[in-house]
Amino acid sequence: MKADVFFVVGTSAVVYPAAGLVYTAKASGATIVEVNLEETEISSSVNYSYFGRAGEILPKIFEEYKLKANS
């Protein structure tokens, strides 16, 4: 409930109670970032979706963040 950004990584996002965390974070104003191999039931509800392998995508997101934070 206090997150600014909430990452959803490598999940089908249909198994509760964990799947409910996405909606709790969103309702609390967090930016939701989904990283998964394919589209899920929550893809239309998130702010950003990245499809592919988490081990490849997450380092790229981190590098982008570092570049923006240092500029």
Number of C-alpha atoms within 10 A of each C-alpha: 13 10 13 12 14 19 18 19 16 15 15 15 19 12 9 8 8 10 15 12 15 22 16 13 19 19 11 13 15 20 17 22 19 26 22 20 15 15 15 15 9 17 18 10 15 18 13 13 20 18 13 15 14 16 9 9 14 16 11 12 12 11 11 11 11 11 10 9 8 6 5
